[in-house]
Amino acid sequence: MPIKVAVIGSGVGAASTCYFLKKLLHEKVHIEVFERSPHIGGRTESIRIDGQNMELGAGIAYSGNRYIKGWAKEFGLVEVKPPKNKFGLWNGDNFVFKESSISALTAVKIVDRYGSDLLSLRTAVYEATSKFDKIYGLQEDGVCFDTAGDLWRHLGLHTYTQQSFKEAMASKLSPSSKLLSELMFAVNKVNYNQSNDVNALAGIVSMCPLVTGDVFSLTTGWTSILKEIFKGVDGLHVSTPVTKITSLQCSSPSTSMQRQCGPKYRVESEEASLGTFDAVVLTCPSVTSGLELILDFVTVTPKLQEKSGYCRSYKTTHTTFVKGKMNDDYFIKNNGGGVPQTWLASALGGVLGSYYDDPKDLPQSIYLVEEGAKKEKFSSYSKYFDFKDCPAGHSLYKVFSAEPLAVSTLHHLFTPDSSVMATREWNAYPQFSPPENTSASFRMGASSYGGDVASTNTDLVHEDKKRANGNPHRVYNTAILEGSVAAMEISAISGRNIALLLHRDFQNSA
C-alpha cells in the first residue's frame, strides 16, 4: 500500500514537497493536495491585462534560484527579462537619484553618489550567497534538517538571522554612507514592505537581484510551474478549505505493530471528512489558515503555535493596478532632480545640462528612500506597458502600498482620466524582527510546545516526547524557514527538506 500524504495549501512550498516526494518514492506515495481557494498558487497569483500576464506579487526571480529556474527549464516555460524601466529614488519632495537613459552616465552617477560602499554591498551579498548555495548540494545528497536553526547553522548563516540588516551593514559601510538609507532601504521596502530593520539574512537575499542584475520572469506567470508539478499528484482539490486535523491512535495492542503503522491523521473540512492519511504537510502560514490541529488529544491553538515559533504576524501588502498616466506635476517638485552634492555631479551637470539631469525626464519606476517612506502612502510605483489601441495613451502601472490607496492618493499619483483595474490585499511576508526564533521544528508534535498545551492529560506531552524516539508525529510545516527569510526559492528549499524528512521518517519506521 502506498503512503498517503495530505498536503494543505498549493503554493511553492506545497509544489516542492510534492515534486521531491514523487522523485523519492514514485508510486509508493499517494499525494492529495487541498486548497481552500478556487485556484492554486498561494501567493503566486497573476491576472491577465490587455493580453499580458501580470503578477500580483513578486514579478521577478533571481536567476541563481536553482529550483525555480530549473523547473521553468524542465517544463519548457518561456523566460523573459522584466521591462527595463529607468528608476528613481524619491524622498517625498524630490528625486535623490534618477537613472539615465545612457547606461554609462548612470554608472557615473551611482558611483558618484554611493562610492566604494557599492563594492562593500557586493562583497557582502556574494559572501552570503556562496554559503547559501551549499544547500543545493546537501539536499542532493539527501541531507535534511529538523529545525530552521540547524539548517542556517550548517550553512554558516545563523548569525545573519539574529541581527538586523541595518546593524550588519552599518559596520561594512562608510560613516557618511547614503547607500543604506536610500538604495538599500528602497529595495527592502519594495520587496518586503519593511525597513532595514529586517534581519540580515532577509536583507541580503533582498539585495541579490540589485547586486547581480540577473533576474527573469515567465510569460505564463509563476503559477504555471505549480500547475505542471501538480499534474503529478494523485488528487488536487480546490475550493476545499481544511478546518481540522486530528491524530488517530493505532488500535493494535502490539507495540511493534504500533511502531510499524505509526500515527494516522483524519483531515476534515466543515462539511465532511476528507480522508485518513499517514502524514500531513502544512504549507500555508498557520496564523492565516484557521485550521484546528489536535495531536494526541492536545489542541494546538494559533496562539500556542505563534509562541512556539510555528507562526507569526504577517505584513499586509496591497497591490493596485492602474490604467492611466503618471501625474508629472506631482513628481516635478523643487525642479525635479535632487540638488548636486559633489563636485563631480556639479561639473557634469554644468557641462551636460539636461542630459545629466532633466527635471522633466521622470523615471518609470519610483522607489522610496527612508525619508520618503515617512511622507508617502505608496511603497513603489512602476510602469509595465502601454495599452494597445488606446487613443488616450494610457499605460499600466503597478503600485505596492501598506494600506489601500485612498482616492486622494491616486489623484496625486495619476491624471484624472486614470482608473483602477485590479486590487489585491495579501499577507505577503512575515514581519521580520531579529533576533529571529529559529528553534521550531519542521515536524510538529505536542512535545514541540513544551508544557504549555491545552490538554486534558498532561501525561500525553510526556508520551509524545517518548514517541519522538520511536515514531514521531508526521505533521510537517514548510513555513518554518519563512520566519527567517521569505522568497519563492526559500519555500522550494523548505519543501524539499520536508520531503527528505518524511522519506527518512518512513524508512526509520519500516
N, C-alpha and C positions, 0 to 999 in steps of 0.2 A: 504494500500500500504506500502511495506517495505521501510525503509530509505535507500537511495542509497549512498554508500560511495566509493570514489575512493582513493586507496592507491598507492602512487607513490614511487616505489622502492620495493625491495624484500629481504632486509637484515633482521637482527634480530629485529630491531625496527618495520618493517612492519609486520613481522610474529606475534610479540607480540600483536600489535594493533588488527590484525585480530582475533587472538585466544581469546583475552579477550572481544572483541566486540561481538563475537558469543556467548560467555558464558553469557554475559549480556542481549543480545537482541534476540538470537536464530533466528527464521525465520522472525523476524521483521526488520532485517537488510540484505541488499543485498550488498556484497562487491566485488569490482573488483580491481585487482592488475595489475599495469602497470610497466613493467621492460624494460629498454632500451637495456640491454644485451641479448644475446641468451639464457642465463641460469639465474636461480635465485641464490640468495645468498649474493649479495652485496660484502662486504669484507670477507665473509666466503667462500672462494673458495679453492678447492682442486683438485689435479690431481692424477692419478694412475701411479705409477712407480714400475716396477717389481712385480706387483700384490698387492702392498700396497698403501693405501690411504695416501697422503701427503698434509698437509695443506700449502697453500701459505702464510698464515698469522699466527695468533696465533695457536699453536699446542696443547696447554693445557688450561684447565679452572680450577679455584679454586672450590673445592667441596662444599664450602659454598654458591655458587651461586644457590639459590633455584629454580629459574625459569629454567635455563639451565639444571641443574641436574634433576629437576622434569619432564621436557619434555622428556629427554632421557629415564627416567624410564617409563613414561606413554606410550611412543611409542615403548618400548621394544628394544631400541638400545643398542648395546654391548659396554660397557665401558672397557677401558684398561688403565693401567698405562703407562706413557711415558717411553721410553728407559732409563735405568739407566746408564747414562754416567758419568764418572769421569770428573769433571770440573776444569778449571784452570783460574786464573786471570792474564792477560797479560798486561805488561806496555810498550810494544813495543820493549823491549830488553830482558826481562826475565819474568818468572812467579813469581809473588809476593806471590801466594798461589796456591797449587795443592792438589786436593783431593786425598786421599789414597784409595787403594782397600780394606783396613781394616777400617771399619767404626769407630771403637773405636779410631784408630790413627788419623782419620780425625777430630773427635771431639776434641782431644787434640790439634791438630794443629790450628784449627779455634779459640778455646778459647785462646790459647797461643797468637795468633795474635791480636784478637779483644776484648778479655777480657769481662768486665761487660757491655760494650756497646751493646753486643748482647742481653742482658736482657732488656736494655733500649729500643731497637728497638722492641723487642717482646711486651713489655708493651704498647708502642705507637700504634702498629698495633691492638692489641686486644681491646684497649680502643676505637679506632675509629670504628672498625668493630662492637662492641657492640651497638654503636649509629646507624651505618648504617643499621643493621639488623632490626631495628624498622620499616623500610619502608614496610616490608612484612606484618606485622600485620595491619598497617594503610591502605594499599591497599586492604587487605582482607575485611576490614570494609567499604570500599567504599570511603575512603578519597582521594581527588585529589588536585592538586596544580596548580595555574595559572602561576607561574614562577619558574625557577630553584632556584632562591634565596629563595623563600618561602619554597621549599622542603628542601633545605640544612639547613635553619634556624630551621625548625621544628625538624630536626634530630640532631641539635647541631653541624653541620659540616660546617657552612658557613665560619667561620674564617679560616678553612683549605684552602678555595679557594682564600683567599686574601693574602696569604703569600707563599713564595717558600718553597719547601721541604727542601732545604738546610738550610734556616733560622729556620724552625720549628724544625729540628732535631739537629742542632748545639747546641741549648740550652739544649738538653737532653743527649748529648754525652760528653765524657771527652775531654779536650782541645787538647790532643795529639792523638785523635782517628784517625785510618786509615779506619774505617768502612765506613764512608760517602764517601770518595773519591775512595774507592776500591770496596767493595762488593755491596754497595747500588747504587753507580754510575753505576756499571756493569748491575744491574737489570733494572734500568731505561733506560739504553742505549739499551738493547735488547728488552724491552717491548715497548718503545715509540720512540726509536732512538733519544732521547733527554737526557739532562744532569739533574743534581739535581736542576736545576732552574725551573723545572715544579712546579705547585702548590702543596701544601702539601697533598691535598686530592688525586690527581693523584698519587703522590709518595707513599702514604700509601697503596692505592689499588694495586699498582705495587708490593709492598713487601709481600702481603698476601701469595702467593704460597711459597715464600722463607721461611717465618716465620712458616707457618703451615705445609708445606710439603705435604699438602693434595690436590692433583691435579688429573685430569683424562682427557682422550681424548676418542674419539669414533672411532671404526674401520671403520665406514662408513663416517666419517667426520661431521663437524658441519652443513653442508648444509642438511644432512639427517633429522635433526629436522625441518628445514624450509619446506622441501618437505612434511612432514607429516602434518604440520599445514596448508599449502596452499591447501591441499586436501579438506579442509572445506570451501573454499571461492567459490563465485559464478562465478568468471571469473578470469583467470590468463593469462595475455597477455605478452609474452616475445618478444624481438626484437621490442618493441613498445615504442620508446622514446617520452615522453610528452614534448612538447615545449611551451605550453601556457595554462594558467588557467585564466578564466575571470568570475567575479561575474556578475550575471544577476539579475535584479530587478523584484520583484513580480508585475504583471500587474494589480492586483486588486486595485481599489481606496480606498478600506476599510482598515483602519489602523489595525483593529483587524484581518482581513484576512492576511495582510502583516506579522503581528506578528506570525500568525499560520503557514503560509507556509515558512516564513523565506527566506533567500537568496538561490539562486541556483548557480551552477558553471558549466560552459562549459569547458570540458577538451579536448585539441586538440593535435594532432601530426602535423608534417609539411604537411602531406598528407590530413588529414581529421579530422572531429570532432569525438571524441571517446565516447561522451555521455554527458548527463547533470546529475549532482549529487547534493545531499543535503549537502554533506560535502566532503572535500578533506583532506587527511593526507599526508604530505610530509615526507618521511623517508630518503631521500637522502640528503647529505650535500648540501645546496643551492649554495654554492660557486662553486661546481663542476657539478651541474645538468644542468645548462644552460637554464632553463626554464623561460619564461616571466610570471610574476604574475600581474594581473590587478584587483584591488579591488575598486569598486565604481569609476571607471574611473581613478584611481590612479595607475600608473605604478611603481611597487616596483622593482627597479633595484638591481642587485647584490651588487653594491657599497652601496646603501642605506640599504640593508639587513645587510651587514657587519658592517656599522656604528651603526645599531640598535641592534647588538648582535645576529642576526639570522644566520650569517655565519662568518667564519674566515679562516685564512690561514691554510692549512694542511701540515703536514710533509710528504714528499715523502720518501717512503722506497722501496728498490729494493731487491727482493728475487731471489737468484740464487741457483739452484740445480746442483751439480757437481757429476759425476761418476768418481771415481778415488782414489788416495791415498794422504794422507797428506804428505807434504814436510817436513819431520822431521828436516832436516838441518836448515830450516828457523827458527824453534822454539827452536832449541838447540843452544842458544846464551849464552855467558858467563856461559857455563856449565849448561844451563837449568834453574833449580830452583833458586829462589831468595836466597840471602845470609842470613843465620840465623841471627836474630836481637835480640833474647832474650837468656838468659842463658838456659832456658828450651829447646828451639829449638837447641841450640848448643850442649847441653848434649844429647838430643835424637838423633841428627844427628851423634854425635860421637859414640854412643852405637849401634844404629840400622843401620847406614850406608845407603845403597841404599833402605832398607825397609822404611826409613823415607822420603827420597827424592832422587829418582833415576833420574838423568838428562835425561835419555833416555826413561823414562816412561812418555809419553806425554798424557795429557788429551784428551778425545774425544770431549768435548765441551769447547770452548775457548771464554771468555768474556773479554772486555776491561775495565781496570780501567781508571780513569780520565787522567792520564799521557799517557796511551796507545792510548786513543782516539785522541790525538793530533798528533800521528805519523802514525796510521794505516788507511787504506781505508775501512776496514770492521767494522761492529758493533758487530757481533757474528758469530760463526763458529761451527757447530755441526754435528757429525756423527749420522746417523739414523739406517742404517742396512748394512750388507754385501750382495752383489748381489749373487743370486743363480747361480750355474754353471758358475762361472766366473773364468777362469784359472789365470787371472791377479790379482785376489784377490782384486778387486775394491769394494769400499763402497760408499754409498750415503751420501753426505754432503749437508747441507742447510746453506747458508750464507746470512745474512742480511747486507745491506750497505745503506748509504745515497745517493750514486751515483752508476751508473752502474760500475761493476767491470771491470777494464781495463785488457787487456791480460797480461800485466806485473805483475799486482797484482795476477792474477790467477796463473801465473808461480811461484810466490813467495810462494803461499799457497799450491799448489798441484804439484805432479810429472808431467813430460811432457806427459805421456800417459793418463792423465785425460781429461775429456770432459764435457762441459756444456750440461745438459739435458733439462733445462727449466729455464726461467726467467720471472719475472713479476715486473712491476712498479705500485705502488698503493699509493693513498692518505690514509695512514694508520691511522693517528691520528691528531687531531688539534695541532697546535703549541701552547702549553700552555705558558701563560705569565701572572703570577699573578701581581696585583690583577685582578681576572677574572670578566668579566661583566656577572652578573647573573640576570639582570633585565628583559631580554627578556621574553615575554610571550609564552607559548606553543601554544596559539591561536593567529594567525596572522591577522592583520587588519590595515587599513590605520592609525588609531589612534596610533598604535604601533610605528609609525615612526615620531611622533611629527609633527611639521610644515614643516619639510624638505622633501617634497614629490613632485614628478613630476606630478602635477595635473593642469588641465585647470580651475578648480573651487575650490578655497580654502575653500568654504563652505562645500565641501564634507568631509573634515577632521573633521569638527565640527559635521556633520551628523553621521559619523562613531562613534564618541565619544558618541553621544546620542544612537546610535544603541547598544553600549556595555551595556547600562542599560536595553535594551529590548532584541532584538535578535542580539547577537554578530556574527561576521563573523565566519563561521565554516570551517576555513582553519587552520590546526594544523601542528606542526612541531616537530617531535620526536628528532631532533638533538640538541635541546636546552640543555639537560643535558650534552651532549658531550663536550660542551665548558668548563666544569669543570673537567671531568674525562671520559675516553673512555674505554669501555670494552663491551663484548657481554652482560653481565648482566645489565650494565647500559642502554643499548639500550632496553633490555627487560622491565626494570622498567619504562623507558620513554614511551614505547608502551602501557603499562597498564595504566599509568597516562592519556595518550591521550584517551584511551577507556573510562575511567571513566569520563573525562571531556566531551567527546562527548555525553555520556549517560546522564549526568546531563544537558547539554545544551538543548537536545531534550526534556527532561522531563519538563524543565522550560518553553519551548515554546509551550508545548502541551495544 
